[in-house]
Amino acid sequence: MISRTTAHTMTQSSLRNLQTNLDALGRLQQMATSQRAFLAPSDNPSATATTLGLHAEQVRNGQFARNVDDAMAWTATVDSALTSSTALLQRVRVLTLQGANDGAMDATAKEAIAVELEGIRDELLAAANTKLLGRTVFAGTSDAGYAFQPDGAGGYDFSGAPGSSVERRLSAGVTVRVDADGSQAFGSGADTVFALVDDIIAGLRGGVNVGAEVSRIDDSMARMLSAQGAVGARQAQIERAKEATVDASVSLESRRSAVENVDSVEVLVELQAQELVYRSALQVTSRVLQPTLMDFLS
């Protein structure tokens, strides 16, 4: 069978080829302007699936990064409160030793020490009730709005629930406590540092030698330093988690860019080549379709 080529056949074939070249040119132009390797999931299904997975990992890593920042804020607040409280206890110790020197201290001098100790007690209580974004950092999950407050009978109530803690997830399998147990740092019941300072004040004003209270101060300070050491260890863990999230962020973005973004130089070269192909196709088509019926009759 002999196939017959007509002008109409040539016209349709040329137009199809032109449209194909134009589609390829348009696709490359969109890639160059959008800087994306594919414009629709159907263009590259496997790359689309990889990109969606990478975006999901970036979202998770971003949440971990926010958790790390929040954890750092909590532990830094706790550490600062414990640092100031330790310094205050050291001052209490110095004043107690001074007040215990009955030979050099008269009632007026002891009263001055007692007044200063009252101020220190209030500062210690304020430090124990330190808040971050409206939440107390020494009362666990309690929503009472305070960690310690006077009970009206010479003691101090602790609002924290036993075993409760505030935690943040740093990675898929790692969580860390970001608060501190106020009862461990400041004591509980009649053994709080606030009650201790009250006892020293009462001794100074009652004419009792307060030298015996120094050992209680040392015990309280050791307890507070132990709590601060635990917070410091968690801070170091959070710092390592922060480095890990930063590294993961860089790695994920690099992988996403390699799959989703185009090589600008490569796509520009392809675009220029396709433009040349399209222009050549236009010129060839214009020459092929020039003859008319009058040309054949002549």
Backbone as a ProteinNet text record, in pm:
[ID]
protein_1_A
[PRIMARY]
MISRTTAHTMTQSSLRNLQTNLDALGRLQQMATSQRAFLAPSDNPSATATTLGLHAEQVRNGQFARNVDDAMAWTATVDSALTSSTALLQRVRVLTLQGANDGAMDATAKEAIAVELEGIRDELLAAANTKLLGRTVFAGTSDAGYAFQPDGAGGYDFSGAPGSSVERRLSAGVTVRVDADGSQAFGSGADTVFALVDDIIAGLRGGVNVGAEVSRIDDSMARMLSAQGAVGARQAQIERAKEATVDASVSLESRRSAVENVDSVEVLVELQAQELVYRSALQVTSRVLQPTLMDFLS
[TERTIARY]
84.8	0	88.6	58.2	137.7	69.3	144.3	89.5	98.2	0.4	-6.3	13.7	114.8	144.2	82.2	0.2	-67.9	-20	-58.2	-22.8	-86.4	-207.6	-275.7	-200.8	-153.2	-76.9	49.1	119.6	242.4	212.5	101.4	65.2	37.2	-43.3	-77	46.3	132.7	255.1	345.7	357.7	443.1	388.4	256.4	195.8	212.5	199.1	220.9	363.4	458.7	598.8	626.2	565.4	583.1	524.2	405.6	341.6	424.2	481.6	566.8	687.9	751.2	866.9	827.7	709.3	662.8	632.4	572.3	544.6	674.4	776	905.8	969	955.4	1010.8	938.6	804.9	728.8	763.3	780.8	816.6	951.2	1048.3	1180.4	1175.1	1092.7	1078.6	1018.4	918.8	859	959.2	1038.4	1141.3	1243.8	1280.4	1380.8	1327.9	1199.5	1144.5	1106.8	1057.8	1016.5	1130.2	1238.9	1354.4	1314.6	1210.8	1166.6	1189.1	1236.8	1269.1	1144.4	1032.4	906.5	794.8	695.1	589.5	461.9	447.5	329.9	375.4	304.8	344.4	356.3	273.5	278.2	406.8	475.7	601.3	707.8	710.1	811.3	756.5	676.8	611.6	710.1	820.5	915.9	980.9	1017.2	1075.7	973.4	846.1	740.1	727.6	729.2	719.8	838.5	958.2	1077.4	1067.8	1019.9	1008.2	907.6	793.5	693.4	750	826.5	888.6	987.6	1065.8	1164.4	1096.1	986.8	912.4	856.6	806.7	754.1	865.3	983.1	1096.2	1137.4	1132.6	1167.5	1068.4	941.4	840.1	867.3	895.8	925.5	1050.9	1154.3	1279.1	1258.6	1172.9	1142.9	1074.1	984.3	918.5	1018.5	1108.7	1212.5	1298.7	1329.8	1411.9	1339.6	1208.1	1131.3	1126.5	1113.7	1115.7	1249.3	1357.4	1490.7	1504	1458.6	1467.3	1385.7	1266.5	1183.3	1249.4	1308.7	1377.7	1495.2	1567.8	1680.5	1632.3	1519.1	1464.9	1427.3	1363.7	1325.1	1447.1	1542.6	1657.8	1743.7	1753.1	1830	1762.9	1629.4	1556	1575.5	1565.4	1585.6	1726.9	1825	1965	1991.9	1935.7	1955.4	1894.6	1774.8	1709.6	1790.3	1843.8	1922.9	2056.4	2114.3	2240.8	2221.3	2114.7	2088.7	2052.5	1981.3	1943.3	2065.6	2158.5	2282.3	2361.2	2367.7	2438.4	2369.9	2237.4	2163.7	2189.7	2195.7	2224.6	2364.7	2457.9	2593.4	2593.1	2512.5	2501.4	2435.2	2335.9	2271.3	2373.8	2462	2564.2	2658.1	2700.2	2789.2	2721.7	2597.1	2524.8	2499.5	2474	2449.8	2575.7	2690.2	2816.1	2841	2807.6	2824.4	2730.1	2605.3	2507.7	2538	2614	2648.5	2759.6	2824.6	2932.8	2870.3	2829.1	2759.7	2849.3	2979.1	3068.5	3079.3	3065	3083.1	2950.9	2843.2	2714.4	2617.8	2568	2464.9	2327.8	2224.6	2088	2058.1	2113	2087.5	2149.6	2273.5	2342.2	2270.4	2225	2154.2	2020.4	1957.3	1831.5	1855.3	1967.1	2000.2	2021.9	2088.2	2109.1	1975.8	1888.8	1757.6	1677	1684.9	1611.1	1664.4	1797.4	1855.4	1815.7	1812	1772.2	1626.5	1541.9	1402.9	1396.2	1477.8	1482.1	1533.9	1636.8	1692.2	1588.8	1514.2	1409.4	1307.4	1267.2	1169.5	1227.6	1356.5	1421	1428.2	1457.9	1460.9	1322	1218.8	1083.2	1045.5	1090.2	1062.5	1136	1259.5	1335.1	1268.2	1217.9	1150.3	1020.4	961.6	837	861.9	984.3	1018.3	925.8	882.9	792.2	854.2	811.1	846.6	717.1	684.3	560.1	438.7	440	326.1	324.3	425.4	428.4	546.7	522.2	629.2	722.8	853	951.2	993.4	941.7	977.7	857.2	743.2	621.9	568	649.7	606.1	487.6	386.8	268.9	159.8	190.8	91.3	48.9	-80.7	-132.4	-174.3	-117.4	-153.5	-102.8	-3.4	51.1	165.5	202	315.1	373.7	498.1	560.5	554.8	588.1	586.2	511.1	440.2	379.8	362.9	366.4	350.8	216	216.3	90.6	21	80.5	19.5	50.4	120.9	153.9	304.8	377	523.1	589.4	511.3	567.6	538.5	570.3	552.1	494.4	385.6	320.6	389.8	404.3	459.3	346.5	325.7	210	238.2	363	396.2	344.4	301.7	256.3	375.6	378.3	490.6	507.8	629.9	659.8	622.7	556.8	518.7	639.3	647.5	759.2	716.6	785.8	762.9	871.7	831	927.6	910.4	1018.6	1017	1081.7	1022.4	1078.2	1182.9	1304.8	1415.7	1438.9	1396.2	1408	1305.3	1306	1204	1198.7	1312.7	1314.2	1371.5	1386.5	1452.4	1364.4	1334.4	1267.8	1355.3	1341	1422.5	1335.4	1363.1	1292.4	1351.6	1265.9	1315.4	1289.3	1209.4	1186.8	1273	1251.1	1321.5	1222.4	1244.3	1157.3	1190.7	1095.9	1120.4	1145.2	1082	1101.4	1242.3	1304.5	1442.7	1540.9	1510.7	1602.5	1589.6	1465.6	1441.7	1391.9	1370.9	1321.8	1170.1	1116.8	971.3	931.6	806.8	756.9	836.7	875.2	952.3	1099.9	1137.4	1278.7	1311	1225.5	1255.4	1359.9	1426.5	1525.9	1457.7	1332.2	1260.4	1234	1192.4	1170.8	1302.8	1411.6	1543	1580.6	1560.3	1592.2	1501.6	1376.1	1284.8	1335.9	1386.8	1439.5	1560.5	1646	1764.2	1721.4	1623.7	1573.3	1514.3	1437.3	1376.8	1483.8	1589.1	1697.5	1770.4	1797.1	1865.4	1782.1	1654	1569.2	1534.1	1547.7	1514.8	1636.2	1752.6	1872.1	1932.9	1897.5	1952.1	2070.8	2176.7	2293.9	2256.8	2279.7	2236.5	2349.3	2459.5	2572.2	2537.4	2445.1	2408.7	2334.9	2284.2	2209.2	2299.6	2430.3	2522.1	2521.2	2515	2514.2	2387.8	2275.6	2152	2164	2231.9	2254.3	2340.6	2445.7	2533.7	2458.3	2371.7	2292.7	2199.4	2137.6	2046.9	2123.3	2243.1	2323.2	2367.9	2405.6	2446.4	2329.8	2212.5	2092.7	2063.7	2078.9	2052	2155.5	2281.6	2387.6	2368.9	2320.1	2292.5	2183	2078.1	1969.9	2020.5	2107.4	2162.5	2252.7	2326.7	2410.8	2328.3	2214.5	2126.5	2071.9	2038.4	1990.3	2101.1	2223.4	2335.4	2358	2342.2	2358.3	2251.3	2129.4	2023.2	2046.8	2102.4	2135.1	2236.3	2336	2435.4	2369.5	2274.7	2202.6	2121.8	2059.8	1981.1	2070.8	2188.6	2283.9	2322.2	2345.9	2380	2262.2	2142	2023.2	2007.8	2041.9	2033.6	2129.4	2251.6	2348	2296.4	2233.9	2182.2	2069.6	1981	1870.7	1922.6	2024.8	2082.9	2146.5	2221.7	2284	2177.2	2071.2	1963.5	1893.6	1876.9	1812.1	1892.1	2023.3	2110.1	2106.9	2114.9	2115.7	1984.2	1871.5	1741.2	1719.8	1761.8	1745.3	1831.5	1951.5	2039.3	1978	1921.8	1858.7	1733.9	1655.3	1534.6	1569.7	1668.7	1710	1761.3	1834.1	1887.9	1776.6	1664.4	1554.3	1457.6	1426.3	1316.6	1361.7	1479.8	1526.4	1603.6	1611.6	1682.8	1825.8	1909.4	2042.6	2026.7	2040.3	2011.3	2091.7	2219.9	2304.1	2257	2228.5	2186.4	2054.5	1956.7	1827.1	1835.4	1923	1939.6	2001.4	2096.9	2156.9	2051.5	1970.2	1864.4	1761.8	1733	1636.1	1685.9	1813.2	1870.8	1871.5	1904.2	1904	1762.9	1663.5	1525.5	1475.4	1516.1	1478.8	1534.1	1658.1	1719.6	1644	1605.6	1529	1395.4	1329.1	1198.5	1209.4	1309.6	1329.1	1359.4	1441.1	1474.1	1349.5	1266.3	1142.9	1050.2	1043.2	960.7	1009.2	1140.9	1196.1	1171.8	1194.8	1174	1027.7	939.2	795.9	750.9	801.5	762.7	806.4	920.9	966.9	885.8	852.8	779.6	639.1	575.1	435.5	418.4	526.1	515.6	442.3	469.8	403.3	252.3	182.4	36.8	-5.9	-135.8	-187.1	-144.5	-138.8	-97.8	45.1	131	269.4	277.6	192.7	193.3	134.8	31	-33.4	57.8	142.6	231.3	345.1
-119.5	0	124.8	217	339.4	450.2	505.5	616.1	743.7	828	952.3	1070.6	1149.1	1267.5	1387.6	1454.2	1573.5	1696.6	1811.3	1936.6	1943	1890.8	1891	1804.7	1687.1	1599.1	1667.6	1732.2	1802.9	1916.5	1985.5	2096.6	2047.4	1940.9	1887.5	1835	1764.5	1711.6	1824	1927.2	2040.4	2111.8	2128.9	2195.5	2113.1	1978.2	1893.3	1905.2	1904	1916.3	2052.2	2156.8	2289.8	2295.4	2235.9	2237.6	2160.5	2046.8	1967.7	2049.5	2115.4	2199.1	2316.5	2373.2	2486.4	2441.9	2322.8	2269.7	2250	2193.1	2171.2	2303.7	2403.7	2535.8	2599	2586	2641.9	2575.5	2443.5	2371.5	2417.9	2435.7	2481.4	2625.3	2708.2	2846.2	2849.1	2764.1	2758	2706.1	2607.1	2556.3	2664.7	2743.8	2849	2958.6	2992.7	3100.9	3053.7	2929.5	2878.3	2813.1	2778	2709.3	2574.4	2512.7	2382	2278.7	2161.2	2056.7	1994.6	2001	1950.5	2040.3	2057.6	2153.1	2086.6	1958.6	1883.5	1744.3	1680	1544.9	1447.1	1464.5	1372.4	1386.2	1500.9	1517.8	1420.8	1395.1	1305.2	1247.3	1141.7	1086	1043.6	981.3	935.6	1052.9	1158.2	1276.7	1347.4	1344.8	1405.7	1334.9	1201.7	1125.4	1154.7	1162	1193.9	1333.2	1428.9	1566.9	1577.8	1508.7	1512.1	1454.2	1345.5	1287.6	1382.3	1452.5	1547.3	1666.5	1714	1825.5	1783.9	1661.3	1613.6	1606.5	1561.3	1556	1696.4	1791.7	1929.7	1988.1	1955.3	2003.5	1946.4	1814.6	1752.1	1812.3	1830.1	1885.8	2029.9	2103.9	2240.5	2242.9	2145.5	2137	2101.2	2008.5	1973.5	2095.4	2175.2	2295.2	2393.1	2408.2	2496.8	2440.2	2307.8	2245.2	2268.9	2258.6	2280	2423.1	2519.1	2659.5	2682.9	2622.8	2637.8	2570.5	2453.2	2382.5	2464.6	2528.1	2612	2729.1	2787.6	2899.6	2853.5	2735.7	2683.8	2656.7	2580.7	2543.3	2664.6	2759.9	2881.5	2960.1	2965.6	3035.2	2966.1	2832.7	2756.2	2775.5	2766.5	2780.4	2918.5	3020.7	3156.9	3172.8	3115.4	3125.1	3052	2935.6	2859.5	2928.3	2989.9	3062.7	3178	3253.9	3366.7	3315.9	3203.8	3148.2	3098	3038.4	2991.6	3108.7	3215.8	3335.5	3392.7	3390.4	3439.9	3353.5	3221.9	3132.7	3155.9	3183.8	3213.3	3339.5	3437.3	3558.5	3527.6	3439.7	3397.6	3333.7	3254	3186	3287.6	3386.7	3489.8	3566.2	3605.2	3681	3596.9	3468.9	3380.6	3369	3354.7	3348.3	3478.2	3588.9	3717.4	3725.3	3686.2	3693.3	3596.6	3490.8	3392.4	3442	3550.9	3606.8	3694.5	3629.4	3702.9	3806.8	3782.3	3876	4008.2	4006.4	4129.6	4190.1	4115.7	4162.4	4191	4313	4344.2	4326.2	4356.7	4334.6	4419.6	4541.6	4630.4	4574.7	4526.2	4470.3	4344.5	4261.7	4139	4172.2	4278.1	4318.3	4363.3	4432.7	4474.7	4352.9	4250.8	4127.2	4059.2	4058.1	3995.2	4064.9	4196.1	4271.1	4236.4	4227.7	4190.7	4048.7	3960.8	3822.1	3813.8	3901.5	3903.6	3937.8	4033.3	4069.3	3953.6	3883.6	3769.9	3657.2	3634.1	3530.4	3561.2	3688.8	3727.4	3709.2	3738.5	3719	3570.7	3487	3343.1	3291.8	3343	3301.7	3346.1	3465.6	3514.2	3428.8	3389.5	3305	3168.6	3115	2985.1	2992.3	3110.2	3129	3187.7	3175.6	3226.5	3167.2	3251.2	3206.7	3230	3147.9	3165.3	3157.4	3268.1	3275.5	3237.8	3284.7	3263.4	3131.3	3046.9	2916.6	2911.8	2862.7	2850.4	2737.2	2761.8	2664	2565.1	2582.1	2489.6	2412.8	2419.8	2354.9	2248.3	2200.9	2095.9	2139.4	2055	2084.7	2157.9	2202.7	2273.1	2403	2433	2558.6	2654.4	2634.8	2718.1	2860.8	2881.4	3015.7	3046.9	2953.3	2970.7	2833.8	2833.2	2708	2697.7	2807.5	2812.1	2935.8	2920.4	3036	3004.7	3108.5	3084.7	3021.4	2926.7	2859.3	2925.6	3032.4	3103.5	3044.9	2931.6	2867.5	2854.2	2938.2	2934.8	2843.4	2775.7	2688.9	2742.2	2662	2704.1	2587.9	2617	2515.2	2506.9	2383.3	2359.8	2310.4	2376.2	2345	2234.1	2196.7	2095.8	1957.4	1882.2	1745.5	1651.3	1553.7	1459.8	1387.6	1387	1316.3	1389.6	1505.5	1578.9	1655.3	1667.5	1738.4	1793.1	1895.1	1954	1901.9	1842	1780.6	1835.4	1827.2	1865.8	1754.7	1727.1	1624.5	1689.2	1637.3	1694.9	1625.1	1500.8	1425.1	1312.8	1226.7	1123.1	1034.4	1008.6	918.2	976.8	1109.2	1172.2	1282.9	1273.2	1381.5	1421.5	1543.3	1591.7	1676.3	1666.3	1749.3	1889.7	1990.8	2127.4	2211.2	2159.6	2233	2170.7	2209.5	2150.5	2132.6	2029.5	2001.9	2100.4	2188.8	2290.1	2230.6	2116.1	2055.6	2000.6	1960.8	1913.4	2028.9	2138.7	2252.6	2339.5	2363.2	2456	2386.4	2255.6	2183.1	2179.3	2112.6	2101.8	2104.6	2143.5	2147.8	2243.1	2192	2274.1	2279.1	2206.6	2198.9	2287.4	2383.1	2473	2575.4	2633.7	2737	2860.1	2879.8	2996.2	2977.6	2857.4	2828.3	2833.4	2790.4	2797.7	2942.1	3030.6	3172.4	3229.2	3187.3	3233.1	3189.5	3066.8	3017.3	3100	3135.8	3216.2	3354.3	3411.5	3544	3537.2	3434.2	3419.9	3401.7	3326.4	3306.7	3436.7	3516.2	3643.2	3736.7	3739.6	3828.8	3771.3	3640.8	3579.1	3559.3	3604.2	3591.5	3451.8	3370.5	3235.1	3238.4	3167.2	3161	3079.9	3140.7	3077.7	3001.8	2982.5	2912.7	2771.2	2707.3	2569.5	2561.5	2673.7	2673.5	2668.2	2688.8	2690.2	2555.6	2447.5	2315.7	2296.2	2349.4	2340.5	2421.7	2535.5	2617.2	2540.8	2476.7	2400.5	2285.7	2219.9	2111.4	2164.5	2277.1	2337.3	2380.4	2435.4	2479.1	2360.1	2250.8	2130.3	2075.4	2078	2030.6	2117.6	2247.8	2339.5	2324.8	2307.3	2288.7	2157.2	2055.5	1928	1944.4	2019	2044.9	2125.3	2221.1	2302.1	2218.5	2125.8	2037.8	1952.1	1902.6	1823.2	1906.8	2031.9	2121.6	2147.8	2164.4	2187.2	2069.7	1947.7	1829.2	1826.1	1865.3	1867.2	1978.8	2089.8	2197	2149.5	2073.5	2020.5	1926.8	1846.4	1756.5	1836	1943.8	2027.5	2096.5	2140.1	2202.4	2103.9	1977.9	1877.4	1855	1855.2	1838.3	1956.4	2075.9	2194.4	2180.6	2135.9	2115	2010.6	1905.5	1799.2	1851	1934.3	1986.7	2082.4	2160.4	2250.4	2168.5	2065.2	1979.4	1911.2	1863.5	1797.2	1895	2018.1	2119.1	2145.9	2158	2182.9	2063.3	1943	1821.8	1805.2	1825.5	1809.5	1912.2	2034.6	2138.5	2107.7	2056.1	2019.2	1906.7	1806.9	1694.8	1740.5	1826.1	1875.7	1956.2	2042.5	2126.1	2042.1	1934.2	1848.4	1780.4	1750.6	1681.3	1779.5	1887.8	1975.8	2092.3	2143.2	2260.5	2221	2312.4	2286.1	2339	2285.1	2341.1	2457.1	2579.8	2698.2	2700.6	2668.4	2671.5	2567.4	2447.7	2340.2	2372.5	2424.8	2451.9	2568.4	2665.2	2775.9	2727.9	2636.8	2579.6	2503.3	2423.5	2348.5	2443.5	2553.2	2650.1	2714.1	2753.5	2813.4	2714.2	2588.2	2485.5	2463.9	2461.2	2440.4	2559.7	2679.5	2797.8	2787.8	2741	2723.4	2619.1	2508.8	2404.5	2459.9	2535.9	2590.2	2689.1	2777.2	2872.9	2800.1	2695.7	2618.9	2552	2495.8	2432.3	2532.9	2655.3	2759	2790.6	2803.7	2836.5	2724.3	2600	2486.3	2475.9	2491.7	2481.3	2590.8	2710.2	2819.5	2792.6	2727.7	2695.2	2580.5	2481.2	2365.2	2403.8	2490.6	2524.8	2642.4	2690.9	2805.3	2773.5	2656.7	2631.1	2623.8	2677.1	2672.2	2602.2	2588.6	2525.3	2604.1	2732.9	2815.2	2788.6	2754	2721.5	2597	2496.5	2372.2	2395.6	2478.1	2503.5	2581.3	2664.6	2744.2	2659.3
0	0	0	-91.9	-103.9	-23.2	71.4	149.2	69.1	86.2	8	101.7	72.6	152.3	86.5	159.9	108.2	183.4	131.1	198.6	336.4	346.2	475.9	577	529	618.4	667.5	575.6	613.1	710.7	688.4	776.6	918.1	929.4	1059.8	1133.3	1057.3	1118.3	1166.5	1088.2	1126.7	1249.6	1252.2	1367.3	1494.7	1482.2	1599.3	1650.7	1558.1	1598.9	1662	1606	1664.8	1805.6	1821.5	1953.2	2055.3	2013.4	2102.8	2146.8	2051.6	2085.6	2174.5	2147.5	2227.9	2370.6	2385.7	2520	2598.1	2531.3	2597.1	2635.9	2547.5	2577.5	2695.9	2698	2809.8	2942	2938.7	3061.9	3115.4	3026.1	3069.4	3121.5	3059.5	3107.6	3247.7	3271.3	3405.9	3508.3	3470	3560.8	3593.3	3492	3513.4	3605	3590.9	3672.6	3812.1	3824.9	3955.5	4032.8	3961.9	4022.3	4082.2	4027.4	4073.9	3964.9	4008.2	3911.9	3850.4	3920.5	3866.1	3915.6	3829	3856.8	3905.2	3881	3925.2	3965.9	4059.9	4101.9	3986.8	3883.4	3769.6	3689.1	3702.3	3629	3676.9	3808.2	3865.2	3995.2	3986.9	4107.1	4215.9	4179.4	4280.8	4352.2	4277	4340	4427.6	4384.9	4466	4600.5	4598.1	4722.9	4813.9	4754.9	4834.4	4895.6	4815.9	4864	4977.9	4963.8	5071	5200.3	5188.6	5307.2	5371.8	5288.5	5341.9	5407.6	5346.8	5407.9	5543.7	5554.4	5682.6	5786.7	5746.8	5839.5	5881.8	5790.1	5824.5	5924.7	5908.2	6003	6142	6148.6	6278.3	6339.7	6258.3	6311.2	6358.5	6287.5	6330.4	6466.1	6489.6	6619.6	6728.2	6697.8	6795.5	6827.4	6725.2	6747	6840.1	6820.4	6909.3	7050.3	7061.7	7193.8	7264.1	7187.7	7244.2	7295.1	7216.3	7259.1	7386.4	7391.5	7510.8	7630.9	7607.9	7716.2	7767.7	7677.5	7719	7803.6	7765.6	7843.3	7984.1	7995.2	8126.7	8213.6	8160.4	8242.3	8277.1	8184.8	8214.8	8327.2	8325.8	8431.7	8566.4	8564.4	8688	8740.6	8651.6	8692.5	8751.4	8688.5	8739.1	8878.8	8897.7	9028.9	9136.1	9101.5	9198.2	9226.7	9126.1	9146.7	9245	9223.5	9315	9454	9461.6	9591.9	9667.7	9596.6	9661	9717.8	9639.5	9687.1	9811.2	9811.7	9928.3	10051.3	10032.5	10145.4	10199.7	10110.2	10156.7	10243.3	10203.8	10284.3	10418.6	10417.5	10542.6	10634.8	10578.9	10660.2	10725.3	10644.5	10697.5	10811.1	10789.7	10891.5	11016	10996.9	11111.5	11197.9	11131.9	11207.4	11282	11218.5	11287	11407.7	11387.8	11496.7	11609.3	11579.7	11683.8	11775.2	11738	11819.5	11928	12036.1	12143.2	12209.9	12208.6	12275.5	12203.5	12070.5	11993.1	11947.7	11959.2	11907.7	12022.2	12026.8	12125.1	12059.2	12134.9	12085	11962.4	11959.8	11845.9	11718.1	11729.9	11613.9	11565.1	11658.9	11619.7	11553.5	11598.8	11536.5	11392.4	11370.1	11233.6	11144.1	11198.1	11121.5	11094.5	11195.2	11178.2	11069.9	11066	10962.9	10824	10810.3	10680.1	10641.9	10739.8	10712.3	10666.7	10718	10671.9	10522.7	10483.9	10342.4	10256.8	10306.5	10233	10222.1	10331.2	10327	10219	10210.6	10107.5	9967.6	9952.2	9821	9786.1	9886.5	9862.1	9822.1	9887.3	9855.4	9713	9676.3	9540.5	9437	9468.3	9375.9	9360.8	9471.7	9466.7	9388.2	9377.7	9302.7	9164.1	9116.2	8983.4	8877.3	8783.8	8677.8	8540.7	8447.1	8306.4	8225.7	8160.3	8082.4	8166.3	8291.6	8378.9	8453.2	8433.3	8500.8	8596.3	8716.5	8814.6	8773.7	8786.8	8737.8	8846.1	8968.5	9077.2	9130.7	9061.4	9112	9016.9	8924.7	8834.3	8750.1	8745	8663	8741	8859.7	8941	8873	8882.8	8828	8939.5	9059	9174.3	9159.7	9075.5	9057.5	9151	9237	9327.3	9356.8	9401	9444.8	9597.1	9663.6	9810.7	9856.6	9967.9	10032.5	10181	10265.7	10410.1	10439.7	10533.5	10569.5	10687.6	10741	10852.2	10988.3	10988.3	11116.4	11133.4	11064.8	11075.2	10974.9	10891.5	10789.3	10650.5	10549.6	10410	10329.9	10258.7	10176.7	10040.7	9992.9	9860.3	9770.6	9658.1	9572.2	9472.3	9455.5	9355.8	9392.2	9289.6	9312.1	9310.7	9400.1	9404.3	9270.2	9219.6	9095.7	8969.2	8980.3	8859.3	8806	8675.4	8614.7	8479.3	8434.5	8302.3	8210.4	8099.7	8008.9	7867.9	7791	7650.2	7568.6	7451.6	7363.7	7274	7282.2	7206.6	7073.6	7062.5	6938.1	6943.4	6844.2	6834.8	6959.8	7022.3	7136.2	7263.1	7268.6	7384.2	7440.4	7570	7641.8	7759.7	7804.3	7915.8	8008.1	8137.5	8234	8230.8	8227.3	8214.6	8339.3	8433.5	8558.3	8667.5	8790.1	8904.5	9018.4	9097	9211.4	9322.5	9351.3	9454.1	9590.3	9620.9	9752.5	9768	9656.1	9663.1	9672.3	9604.7	9603.9	9728.4	9774	9884.4	10011.2	10005.2	10121.5	10123.9	10222.9	10234.8	10382.3	10404.4	10541	10629	10746.8	10840.5	10804.7	10698	10660.8	10541.3	10511.1	10400.2	10442.5	10342.9	10373.1	10432.8	10395.9	10449.7	10598.9	10637.6	10779.3	10855.1	10789.9	10852.8	10883.9	10786.9	10810.3	10919	10920.1	11026.7	11164	11173.7	11301.6	11345.4	11248.1	11282.1	11329.5	11261.8	11301.5	11443.3	11468.4	11601.6	11707.1	11676.6	11771.6	11801.4	11699	11719.9	11807.6	11785.9	11863.1	12000.6	12015.6	12143.5	12232.9	12188.9	12271.6	12268.7	12171.9	12159.7	12064.9	12100.4	12011.4	11885.9	11770.3	11644.5	11575.5	11644.4	11582.8	11537.9	11607.6	11572.4	11439	11392.3	11266.5	11143.3	11164.2	11049.4	10977.3	11052.9	10989.1	10906.2	10949.9	10871	10742.4	10755.7	10635.6	10536	10584.9	10496.6	10428.7	10505.4	10446.2	10336.9	10364.5	10265.4	10141.5	10162.5	10048.8	9964.2	10030.1	9956.5	9875.3	9934.7	9864.8	9742.9	9758.9	9649.5	9537.9	9576	9476.2	9400	9471	9405	9299.9	9334.4	9238.9	9120	9147.8	9039.6	8949	9007.5	8927.2	8832.6	8880.7	8794.9	8680.4	8709.4	8604.3	8502.5	8550.7	8460.1	8366.2	8417.9	8333.8	8225.2	8261.1	8160.6	8059.6	8103.5	8010.1	7906.2	7950.2	7856.8	7755.8	7802	7711.6	7609.5	7654.6	7563.9	7462.3	7505.4	7412.6	7301.9	7339.5	7238.1	7143.3	7199.1	7114.9	7019.2	7064.9	6978.1	6860.9	6888.5	6780.2	6681.7	6734.8	6648.6	6559.2	6613.8	6532.8	6425.5	6457.3	6357.1	6244.6	6280.8	6179.6	6093.7	6158	6084.5	5991	6035.8	5952.7	5826.2	5842	5725.6	5630.7	5687.6	5605.4	5529.8	5599.2	5534.7	5424.3	5448	5345.5	5224	5247.5	5136	5053.2	5121.9	5050.9	4976.4	5039.8	4973	4849.6	4863.8	4751.6	4635	4667	4561.2	4482.3	4548.6	4481.1	4416.6	4484.7	4443.5	4358.2	4379.9	4307	4181.9	4089.1	3964.1	3972.2	3884.7	3864.6	3767.2	3815.8	3734.8	3606.6	3614.5	3495.3	3394.4	3442.5	3353.4	3284.5	3361.3	3300.9	3203.4	3228.2	3133.3	3003.2	3013.8	2892.6	2813	2882.3	2815	2752.5	2824.3	2772.8	2644.1	2641.7	2521.3	2405.5	2436.6	2331.6	2277.8	2364.4	2321	2240.8	2279.6	2201.6	2059.8	2047.3	1915.7	1833	1900.6	1831.3	1783	1867.9	1830.6	1715	1721.3	1611.7	1480.5	1490.2	1369.5	1313.5	1403.7	1359.5	1291.1	1344.4	1282.5	1141.4	1127.6	996.2	895.4	938.5	848.6	809.6	907.2	879.4	782.8	801.4	712.4	569.3	549.7	415.3	354	435.2	383.8	341.4	414.8	388.7	293.4	233.5	142.1	10.4	-53.6	-184.3	-169.7	-271.5	-277.9	-406	-429.2	-549.9	-673	-664.3	-777.8	-815.9	-713.3	-744.8	-831.1	-802.3	-882.2	-1022.7	-1035.1	-1163.7	-1256.1	-1195.3	-1277.5	-1335.5
[MASK]
++++++++++++++++++++++++++++++++++++++++++++++++++++++++++++++++++++++++++++++++++++++++++++++++++++++++++++++++++++++++++++++++++++++++++++++++++++++++++++++++++++++++++++++++++++++++++++++++++++++++++++++++++++++++++++++++++++++++++++++++++++++++++++++++++++++++++++++++++++++++++++++++++++++++++

